[in-house]
């Protein structure tokens, strides 16, 4: 560790009840966190403020477009650094939280990679975060096992685990349990630095490396911030520059118009881009949904084969392959329906069709949320003869107009009620410490809850018409909310969740993220 990190006080740490907190939050770890904070946190905050400036432009009538000041980057011929050997074939990736049993099952699932998620599928309680880091350390130590206290079943890592990729939190989330000079640290930098410090050497010794997914970026400047943070951390720890590799989720509408620029800003470290479809729907509503002509239909009608979702995914494929980067497909959120074979068959058919579309379009891999879907996705991607499809291009490349086209379709009472049910139950579970929640045969996380509340906010803002001629109103929303809450019965944290959800939907101003409002309520 560099001597430069020793000249100022380190991080103030809130007490943790986790028995391995001291093993994670070592003096070296706290010094690295303090150094990253002092060097980069003001820049992070300035970039978050810049998002709101852009939002004000959209609220005044502007729409996203390709940047004139970066046209030379888009026009030039350049490529990113080649992928490491164990990331050359990523045809099926599984995602999930960092809880011990989940990590073991995902690593043993047969998927090519596993994204261990500190972000949308983890409720960032202090205990959960420490526990997740401990579980990932044990993966590289070879000591990862678990005995279920209820069933007595023993779980251990298999002989050919998936390649491990870690997703830290987004730049917008603070970590209140760690402060420097009275300021909370960025959750993103905490998750990133702790994993890098404790595991990069062991991962490289095992023939892999420290690999990350970076979420919710909105600009090339945010990508450049990450590039500088990574390079700084590599230098401080003594890692070779470029040994840390990342994939960026394109899950905001502004990032979709800056994909070349994001790849360029991270070109020493980046491996690919991913279609983060659920957050992309949320981002589109958040950023440009304040226009009356951009009313969205029911969530179920917003599929990847139509309108702006199809356009951005095709443009992502072409952009990535031009630059030598992987173009990863999106999430299949279905989970097995064990008690209804007919319904289960329908769900698996939807997954199969989605993955077959992705491989036909030229994606290099895809996401699933449950081990039972790995085989279905693998079968679909058997149509990809090599480890990837980097030689595939898209013609014609979708235009700006195509990337702004809203899906056709109607709004229904059932669509609104489903949004209410999913969002309220998800928020209640999140407040109870769970970030990945099975609801109605889908694995829901914070992104899908964001779609639910953003749609209802948009529909309420414009008193949107429904298919039966009804117009959505506050009275109607509150009536349906009360009925849905009553039907749920006793659910832990339900009253808190209902109150928070009501405020998010009915406030005149749109809150950037529901987790910013929910985080102070989390234990």
C-alpha positions as CSV (number, residue, x, y, z in Angstrom):
1,X,0.0,0.0,0.0
2,X,1.3,3.4,-0.9
3,X,2.8,5.5,1.9
4,X,0.7,8.5,0.6
5,X,-2.3,6.8,2.1
6,X,-0.9,7.1,5.6
7,X,-0.8,10.8,6.1
8,X,-4.4,11.5,7.2
9,X,-7.0,10.0,9.4
10,X,-8.9,7.0,8.0
11,X,-12.5,6.1,7.9
12,X,-15.0,6.3,10.8
13,X,-16.8,2.9,11.0
14,X,-20.2,2.2,12.4
15,X,-20.3,-0.9,14.6
16,X,-21.3,-4.1,12.9
17,X,-22.8,-7.3,14.4
18,X,-21.2,-9.4,11.7
19,X,-18.4,-11.6,13.2
20,X,-16.1,-11.0,10.2
21,X,-16.4,-7.2,10.0
22,X,-12.8,-6.8,11.3
23,X,-11.5,-9.1,8.6
24,X,-13.2,-7.0,5.9
25,X,-12.6,-3.5,7.3
26,X,-8.9,-3.9,7.8
27,X,-6.6,-0.8,8.3
28,X,-5.4,-1.3,4.7
29,X,-8.9,-1.4,3.5
30,X,-9.9,1.8,5.4
31,X,-6.9,3.6,4.1
32,X,-7.7,2.7,0.5
33,X,-11.3,3.8,1.0
34,X,-10.3,7.1,2.5
35,X,-7.9,7.8,-0.3
36,X,-10.5,7.1,-3.0
37,X,-13.0,9.2,-1.2
38,X,-10.7,12.2,-0.9
39,X,-9.5,12.0,-4.4
40,X,-12.8,11.3,-6.3
41,X,-15.9,11.9,-4.2
42,X,-16.4,15.6,-5.1
43,X,-16.1,14.6,-8.7
44,X,-18.8,12.0,-8.2
45,X,-21.1,14.5,-6.5
46,X,-20.6,17.0,-9.3
47,X,-21.5,14.3,-11.9
48,X,-24.7,13.5,-10.0
49,X,-25.6,17.2,-10.0
50,X,-24.9,17.2,-13.8
51,X,-27.6,14.6,-14.2
52,X,-30.2,17.0,-12.8
53,X,-29.1,19.8,-15.1
54,X,-29.7,17.4,-18.0
55,X,-33.1,16.5,-16.5
56,X,-34.1,20.1,-16.5
57,X,-33.4,20.3,-20.2
58,X,-35.6,17.3,-20.8
59,X,-38.3,18.8,-18.7
60,X,-38.2,21.9,-20.9
61,X,-38.8,19.9,-24.0
62,X,-35.4,18.5,-25.1
63,X,-34.8,14.9,-26.0
64,X,-31.7,12.7,-25.9
65,X,-29.3,12.9,-28.8
66,X,-25.8,12.0,-29.8
67,X,-23.3,14.5,-28.6
68,X,-21.7,16.9,-31.0
69,X,-18.6,17.4,-28.9
70,X,-17.7,13.7,-29.0
71,X,-18.3,13.1,-32.7
72,X,-14.6,12.5,-33.4
73,X,-14.6,9.5,-30.9
74,X,-17.6,7.9,-32.7
75,X,-16.0,8.4,-36.1
76,X,-12.5,7.2,-35.3
77,X,-11.2,3.6,-35.6
78,X,-10.2,2.2,-32.3
79,X,-10.9,-0.9,-30.2
80,X,-10.9,-1.8,-26.5
81,X,-8.4,-4.2,-24.8
82,X,-9.0,-7.9,-25.6
83,X,-11.0,-9.9,-23.1
84,X,-9.2,-12.2,-20.8
85,X,-9.4,-15.9,-21.7
86,X,-12.0,-16.8,-19.0
87,X,-14.3,-14.0,-20.3
88,X,-14.1,-14.9,-24.0
89,X,-17.3,-17.1,-23.8
90,X,-20.1,-15.5,-21.7
91,X,-23.0,-17.1,-23.4
92,X,-25.1,-17.5,-20.2
93,X,-24.6,-15.4,-17.1
94,X,-26.6,-15.8,-13.9
95,X,-27.2,-13.0,-11.5
96,X,-28.2,-12.8,-7.8
97,X,-27.5,-11.4,-4.4
98,X,-24.3,-12.1,-2.4
99,X,-25.9,-14.2,0.3
100,X,-23.9,-17.4,1.0
101,X,-26.4,-20.1,-0.3
102,X,-27.2,-17.9,-3.4
103,X,-23.5,-17.5,-4.3
104,X,-22.9,-21.2,-4.0
105,X,-25.9,-22.2,-6.1
106,X,-25.1,-19.6,-8.8
107,X,-21.5,-20.6,-9.1
108,X,-22.5,-24.2,-9.4
109,X,-25.4,-23.5,-11.8
110,X,-23.6,-24.4,-15.1
111,X,-23.6,-20.8,-16.3
112,X,-20.4,-19.4,-17.7
113,X,-20.3,-16.5,-15.3
114,X,-22.1,-15.3,-12.1
115,X,-22.7,-11.7,-11.3
116,X,-22.7,-11.3,-7.5
117,X,-24.8,-8.3,-7.0
118,X,-24.3,-5.7,-4.3
119,X,-26.8,-3.4,-6.2
120,X,-30.4,-4.0,-7.2
121,X,-30.8,-7.5,-5.8
122,X,-29.2,-6.7,-2.4
123,X,-30.8,-4.5,0.2
124,X,-27.7,-2.6,1.5
125,X,-28.0,-3.2,5.2
126,X,-24.6,-3.1,7.0
127,X,-24.9,-6.8,7.8
128,X,-25.7,-7.8,4.2
129,X,-22.8,-5.8,2.8
130,X,-20.2,-7.3,5.2
131,X,-21.6,-10.7,4.7
132,X,-21.4,-10.5,0.9
133,X,-17.8,-9.4,1.0
134,X,-17.0,-12.3,3.4
135,X,-18.7,-14.8,1.1
136,X,-16.7,-13.6,-1.9
137,X,-13.4,-13.8,0.0
138,X,-14.3,-17.4,0.9
139,X,-14.9,-18.2,-2.8
140,X,-11.2,-17.4,-3.5
141,X,-9.9,-19.0,-0.4
142,X,-11.7,-22.3,-1.3
143,X,-13.7,-22.3,2.0
144,X,-17.1,-21.4,0.6
145,X,-19.8,-23.8,2.1
146,X,-23.1,-23.6,3.8
147,X,-25.4,-25.8,5.9
148,X,-29.1,-24.8,5.7
149,X,-30.3,-24.4,9.3
150,X,-33.8,-25.5,8.4
151,X,-33.2,-28.5,6.2
152,X,-29.7,-29.5,7.3
153,X,-28.7,-29.6,3.6
154,X,-25.0,-29.0,2.9
155,X,-23.9,-26.8,0.0
156,X,-20.3,-26.5,-1.2
157,X,-18.5,-25.1,-4.3
158,X,-18.2,-27.5,-7.2
159,X,-15.1,-28.3,-9.2
160,X,-16.0,-26.0,-12.2
161,X,-17.6,-22.9,-10.8
162,X,-18.7,-20.0,-13.0
163,X,-16.4,-17.0,-13.5
164,X,-17.1,-14.5,-10.8
165,X,-18.1,-10.9,-11.7
166,X,-19.1,-8.4,-9.0
167,X,-21.6,-5.5,-9.4
168,X,-21.1,-2.7,-6.9
169,X,-23.8,-0.2,-6.1
170,X,-24.5,2.8,-8.4
171,X,-22.8,6.1,-8.0
172,X,-25.9,7.7,-6.4
173,X,-25.9,5.6,-3.3
174,X,-24.0,6.6,-0.2
175,X,-22.7,4.2,2.5
176,X,-23.7,5.8,5.8
177,X,-21.8,3.3,7.9
178,X,-18.5,4.6,6.6
179,X,-17.6,8.3,6.8
180,X,-14.5,10.4,6.1
181,X,-14.4,13.9,7.5
182,X,-18.1,13.6,8.4
183,X,-19.1,12.6,4.8
184,X,-20.5,9.2,3.9
185,X,-18.5,7.2,1.4
186,X,-19.9,6.3,-2.0
187,X,-21.4,2.8,-1.8
188,X,-20.0,2.1,-5.3
189,X,-16.4,2.7,-4.3
190,X,-16.8,0.8,-1.0
191,X,-18.1,-2.4,-2.8
192,X,-15.5,-2.0,-5.6
193,X,-12.4,-1.4,-3.4
194,X,-13.1,-4.0,-0.7
195,X,-13.5,-6.7,-3.3
196,X,-10.5,-5.6,-5.3
197,X,-8.2,-5.4,-2.2
198,X,-9.2,-8.7,-0.7
199,X,-9.5,-10.8,-3.8
200,X,-7.6,-9.5,-6.9
201,X,-4.4,-11.4,-6.1
202,X,-6.1,-14.7,-5.3
203,X,-8.3,-14.4,-8.4
204,X,-5.3,-13.8,-10.6
205,X,-3.4,-16.7,-9.0
206,X,-6.4,-18.9,-9.9
207,X,-6.2,-17.8,-13.6
208,X,-9.0,-15.3,-13.4
209,X,-9.1,-11.7,-12.2
210,X,-11.1,-9.0,-10.5
211,X,-14.1,-8.5,-12.8
212,X,-17.0,-6.1,-12.4
213,X,-20.3,-5.0,-13.8
214,X,-20.7,-1.2,-13.5
215,X,-24.4,-0.1,-13.1
216,X,-26.4,3.0,-13.9
217,X,-23.8,5.1,-15.7
218,X,-25.4,8.1,-17.6
219,X,-22.4,9.7,-19.4
220,X,-18.9,9.3,-20.7
221,X,-17.7,11.5,-17.9
222,X,-19.0,9.0,-15.3
223,X,-17.2,6.2,-17.2
224,X,-14.0,8.3,-17.1
225,X,-14.5,8.7,-13.3
226,X,-14.7,4.9,-13.0
227,X,-11.6,4.5,-15.2
228,X,-9.6,6.8,-13.0
229,X,-10.9,5.2,-9.7
230,X,-9.9,1.7,-11.1
231,X,-6.5,2.9,-12.3
232,X,-5.8,4.6,-8.9
233,X,-6.8,1.5,-6.9
234,X,-4.7,-0.7,-9.1
235,X,-1.7,1.5,-8.5
236,X,-2.2,1.7,-4.7
237,X,-2.6,-2.1,-4.4
238,X,0.2,-2.9,-6.8
239,X,-1.8,-4.5,-9.6
240,X,-0.9,-4.2,-13.2
241,X,-2.8,-1.4,-15.0
242,X,-5.7,-2.9,-17.0
243,X,-5.8,-6.1,-15.0
244,X,-9.2,-5.1,-13.5
245,X,-11.9,-5.7,-16.1
246,X,-15.4,-4.3,-16.3
247,X,-18.6,-4.6,-18.2
248,X,-20.9,-1.6,-18.2
249,X,-24.6,-1.9,-18.0
250,X,-26.3,0.3,-20.6
251,X,-29.5,0.8,-18.5
252,X,-30.0,4.6,-18.8
253,X,-31.3,6.4,-21.9
254,X,-28.4,8.9,-21.8
255,X,-25.8,6.2,-21.7
256,X,-27.4,4.6,-24.8
257,X,-26.6,7.7,-26.8
258,X,-22.9,7.6,-25.5
259,X,-22.0,4.0,-25.9
260,X,-18.9,4.7,-28.1
261,X,-17.8,7.3,-25.6
262,X,-18.2,5.0,-22.6
263,X,-16.2,2.3,-24.3
264,X,-13.5,4.8,-25.2
265,X,-13.3,6.2,-21.6
266,X,-12.8,2.7,-20.2
267,X,-11.0,1.1,-23.1
268,X,-8.0,-0.2,-21.0
269,X,-10.4,-2.0,-18.6
270,X,-13.7,-2.6,-20.4
271,X,-14.8,-6.0,-21.9
272,X,-18.3,-5.2,-23.0
273,X,-21.7,-3.6,-22.6
274,X,-24.9,-5.1,-21.3
275,X,-28.6,-4.4,-22.1
276,X,-30.0,-3.6,-18.7
277,X,-33.5,-3.7,-19.9
278,X,-35.5,-3.1,-16.7
279,X,-33.6,-0.1,-15.6
280,X,-33.6,1.2,-19.2
281,X,-37.4,1.3,-19.1
282,X,-37.3,3.1,-15.8
283,X,-34.7,5.5,-17.0
284,X,-36.7,6.3,-20.2
285,X,-39.8,7.1,-18.1
286,X,-37.8,9.1,-15.6
287,X,-35.9,11.2,-18.1
288,X,-38.4,11.9,-20.8
289,X,-41.7,10.5,-19.4
290,X,-42.7,14.0,-18.4
291,X,-43.8,14.6,-22.0
292,X,-47.5,13.9,-22.6
293,X,-46.8,12.3,-25.9
294,X,-44.6,9.6,-24.3
295,X,-47.2,7.8,-22.2
296,X,-46.2,4.2,-21.7
297,X,-48.5,1.1,-22.0
298,X,-48.7,-1.6,-19.4
299,X,-45.3,-3.0,-18.4
300,X,-46.1,-6.3,-20.0
301,X,-46.4,-4.7,-23.4
302,X,-42.8,-3.2,-23.2
303,X,-40.9,-6.1,-24.8
304,X,-37.4,-6.2,-26.2
305,X,-38.5,-6.9,-29.8
306,X,-40.2,-3.6,-30.3
307,X,-39.8,0.2,-30.2
308,X,-36.9,1.8,-28.2
309,X,-35.9,-1.4,-26.5
310,X,-35.3,-3.2,-29.8
311,X,-33.5,-0.2,-31.3
312,X,-31.1,0.3,-28.4
313,X,-30.2,-3.3,-28.1
314,X,-29.4,-3.6,-31.8
315,X,-27.3,-0.4,-31.7
316,X,-25.5,-1.8,-28.6
317,X,-24.6,-4.9,-30.6
318,X,-23.2,-2.9,-33.5
319,X,-21.3,-0.5,-31.3
320,X,-19.7,-3.2,-29.2
321,X,-18.6,-5.3,-32.1
322,X,-17.1,-2.4,-34.0
323,X,-15.0,-1.8,-30.9
324,X,-14.1,-5.4,-30.1
325,X,-16.3,-5.6,-27.0
326,X,-18.9,-8.1,-26.0
327,X,-22.6,-7.2,-26.5
328,X,-24.5,-8.9,-23.6
329,X,-28.2,-9.4,-23.8
330,X,-30.8,-8.9,-21.1
331,X,-32.4,-10.6,-18.1
332,X,-34.9,-13.4,-18.1
333,X,-36.6,-12.8,-14.8
334,X,-38.8,-15.9,-14.9
335,X,-38.5,-18.5,-12.1
336,X,-39.8,-22.1,-12.1
337,X,-43.5,-22.6,-11.4
338,X,-43.3,-25.9,-9.5
339,X,-47.0,-26.5,-8.8
340,X,-48.3,-25.8,-12.3
341,X,-46.5,-27.5,-15.2
342,X,-48.6,-25.8,-17.9
343,X,-47.8,-22.3,-16.6
344,X,-44.2,-23.4,-16.2
345,X,-44.1,-24.5,-19.8
346,X,-45.4,-21.1,-20.9
347,X,-42.8,-19.3,-18.9
348,X,-39.9,-21.4,-20.3
349,X,-41.2,-20.9,-23.8
350,X,-41.0,-17.1,-23.3
351,X,-37.4,-17.4,-22.0
352,X,-36.5,-19.6,-25.0
353,X,-38.0,-17.2,-27.5
354,X,-36.3,-14.2,-25.8
355,X,-32.8,-15.9,-25.9
356,X,-33.2,-17.1,-29.4
357,X,-34.0,-13.6,-30.5
358,X,-30.8,-12.4,-28.8
359,X,-28.6,-14.9,-30.4
360,X,-30.1,-14.2,-33.8
361,X,-29.6,-10.5,-33.4
362,X,-25.9,-11.0,-32.6
363,X,-25.6,-10.8,-28.8
364,X,-22.6,-12.6,-27.3
365,X,-24.4,-13.8,-24.2
366,X,-27.5,-13.3,-22.0
367,X,-28.7,-13.2,-18.4
368,X,-30.9,-15.4,-16.3
369,X,-32.1,-15.0,-12.7
370,X,-32.5,-18.7,-11.7
371,X,-30.4,-21.8,-12.1
372,X,-33.3,-23.6,-13.7
373,X,-33.1,-21.3,-16.7
374,X,-29.4,-21.9,-17.4
375,X,-30.1,-24.9,-19.5
376,X,-32.8,-23.2,-21.6
377,X,-30.5,-20.3,-22.3
378,X,-27.6,-22.6,-23.1
379,X,-29.8,-24.4,-25.6
380,X,-30.7,-21.1,-27.3
381,X,-27.1,-20.0,-27.5
382,X,-26.0,-23.3,-29.0
383,X,-26.8,-21.5,-32.2
384,X,-23.7,-19.4,-31.6
385,X,-20.9,-21.6,-33.0
386,X,-17.9,-19.8,-31.5
387,X,-17.3,-18.3,-28.0
388,X,-18.9,-15.0,-29.1
389,X,-20.2,-13.1,-32.1
390,X,-17.7,-10.2,-32.3
391,X,-17.6,-10.5,-36.1
392,X,-21.4,-9.8,-36.4
393,X,-22.6,-6.3,-37.3
394,X,-26.1,-4.7,-37.5
395,X,-27.4,-3.3,-40.8
396,X,-29.1,-0.9,-40.7
397,X,-28.0,0.6,-37.4
398,X,-31.1,2.0,-35.6
399,X,-31.5,5.8,-35.7
400,X,-32.1,8.3,-33.0
401,X,-35.8,8.3,-33.9
402,X,-36.0,4.6,-33.5
403,X,-34.3,4.8,-30.1
404,X,-36.9,7.2,-28.9
405,X,-40.0,5.4,-30.1
406,X,-42.4,4.4,-27.3
407,X,-44.1,1.0,-27.4
408,X,-47.7,0.9,-28.6
409,X,-50.3,-0.6,-26.4
410,X,-53.0,0.1,-23.8
411,X,-53.1,0.8,-20.1
412,X,-55.3,-1.4,-18.0
413,X,-56.7,-1.6,-14.5
414,X,-54.9,-4.9,-14.1
415,X,-51.6,-3.4,-15.3
416,X,-51.9,-0.6,-12.7
417,X,-52.9,-3.0,-9.9
418,X,-50.0,-5.3,-10.8
419,X,-47.6,-2.3,-10.5
420,X,-49.1,-1.6,-7.1
421,X,-48.8,-5.2,-5.9
422,X,-45.3,-5.7,-7.1
423,X,-43.8,-2.4,-5.9
424,X,-45.4,-2.4,-2.5
425,X,-44.4,-6.0,-1.7
426,X,-40.9,-5.4,-3.1
427,X,-40.3,-2.3,-1.0
428,X,-41.6,-4.1,2.1
429,X,-39.1,-7.0,1.5
430,X,-36.3,-4.5,0.8
431,X,-36.9,-2.8,4.1
432,X,-36.7,-6.2,5.7
433,X,-33.3,-6.8,4.2
434,X,-34.1,-8.8,1.0
435,X,-33.2,-7.3,-2.4
436,X,-34.2,-10.2,-4.8
437,X,-37.9,-11.1,-4.2
438,X,-39.9,-13.8,-6.0
439,X,-43.3,-12.4,-6.9
440,X,-45.9,-13.9,-9.3
441,X,-43.5,-16.2,-11.0
442,X,-40.8,-13.5,-11.6
443,X,-37.7,-12.6,-9.7
444,X,-38.1,-8.9,-8.9
445,X,-35.4,-6.5,-7.9
446,X,-35.2,-2.8,-7.4
447,X,-35.3,-2.1,-11.1
448,X,-38.7,-3.7,-11.7
449,X,-40.1,-1.9,-8.6
450,X,-38.8,1.4,-10.2
451,X,-40.7,0.6,-13.4
452,X,-43.9,0.1,-11.4
453,X,-43.7,3.3,-9.5
454,X,-42.5,5.4,-12.5
455,X,-45.3,4.2,-14.7
456,X,-47.9,5.0,-12.0
457,X,-46.3,8.5,-11.5
458,X,-46.4,9.2,-15.2
459,X,-50.0,7.9,-15.6
460,X,-51.1,10.0,-12.7
461,X,-49.3,13.1,-13.9
462,X,-51.3,13.1,-17.2
463,X,-54.4,11.3,-15.9
464,X,-53.7,8.7,-18.5
465,X,-56.7,7.0,-20.3
466,X,-57.2,3.3,-19.7
467,X,-58.6,0.8,-22.2
468,X,-62.0,1.0,-20.6
469,X,-62.2,4.8,-20.9
470,X,-61.3,5.4,-17.3
471,X,-58.7,8.1,-16.6
472,X,-56.2,7.5,-13.9
473,X,-56.5,9.8,-11.0
474,X,-55.2,10.2,-7.5
475,X,-58.5,9.0,-6.0
476,X,-58.5,5.9,-8.2
477,X,-54.9,5.2,-7.3
478,X,-55.5,5.5,-3.6
479,X,-58.6,3.3,-3.9
480,X,-56.8,0.6,-5.8
481,X,-53.8,0.9,-3.4
482,X,-56.1,0.4,-0.4
483,X,-57.7,-2.6,-1.9
484,X,-54.5,-4.3,-2.9
485,X,-52.9,-3.7,0.5
486,X,-56.0,-5.2,2.2
487,X,-55.8,-8.2,0.0
488,X,-52.1,-8.8,1.0
489,X,-52.9,-9.2,4.7
490,X,-50.1,-9.1,7.2
491,X,-46.8,-8.5,5.6
492,X,-43.7,-7.2,7.6
493,X,-42.9,-3.6,6.8
494,X,-46.0,-3.2,4.7
495,X,-47.2,0.0,6.3
496,X,-43.9,1.7,5.8
497,X,-43.7,0.4,2.3
498,X,-47.2,1.6,1.5
499,X,-46.5,5.1,2.8
500,X,-43.2,5.4,0.9
501,X,-44.8,4.1,-2.3
502,X,-47.7,6.4,-2.0
503,X,-45.4,9.4,-1.7
504,X,-43.3,8.4,-4.6
505,X,-46.3,8.1,-6.9
506,X,-48.2,11.2,-5.8
507,X,-45.3,13.7,-5.4
508,X,-45.2,16.4,-8.1
509,X,-41.4,16.0,-8.5
510,X,-40.1,12.6,-9.6
511,X,-37.5,11.2,-7.1
512,X,-34.4,10.0,-8.8
513,X,-34.3,6.5,-7.1
514,X,-36.7,4.9,-4.6
515,X,-33.8,3.5,-2.8
516,X,-32.6,7.0,-1.8
517,X,-35.9,7.4,0.0
518,X,-35.9,3.9,1.4
519,X,-32.3,3.7,2.6
520,X,-32.8,5.8,5.8
521,X,-35.5,3.3,6.8
522,X,-33.3,0.2,6.3
523,X,-31.9,-1.4,9.5
